[in-house]
Amino acid sequence: MKKLTIIPILLLISYFSKAQHTADMIKSPVWDVIGTLKINKVTTDKQVAVFSAQIKSMENKRVTLQGYMIPIEEGIKHKRFLLSTLPVNQCYYCGKNGVPIMIEIEMETPIDFSYKPIEISGIFKLNYKNAAENIPIWLINATQED
């Protein structure tokens, strides 16, 4: 009888644990387009970003994205960082939830680190260099929206 009671409880706990991971995920039409990015492995040291027509149509245009800061340098203020659809504690490398979509941000002026979602507006740029060493999508001349 105890086994029959424990199984539904474990199933509920497992269901709600999974739900918490995706509840923090930022979704938007722009993130959906960025999510169409494909990476092809050429050699062990070289990868090539394959940009969809939708991604290419956004190049050199000003876009606004909400996301979570992933610092790439130490400090309280950041001029360069990654922007992710998931918070840092759920990042594959730092946490537990698979590799989220990320882009590189280059701010006009440094901003304070935040664990909360931030909104950034900047010029959408594509990086055609080796994707094994470079983030394929950037926002440059970015500003934080209020």
Secondary structure as UniProt FT lines:
FT   HELIX           2..23
FT   HELIX           29..34
FT   TURN            35..36
FT   STRAND          38..41
FT   STRAND          47..50
FT   HELIX           53..58
FT   TURN            59..60
FT   STRAND          62..71
FT   STRAND          77..84
FT   HELIX           88..90
FT   TURN            92..94
FT   STRAND          102..112
FT   STRAND          118..126
FT   TURN            131..133
FT   STRAND          137..144
//
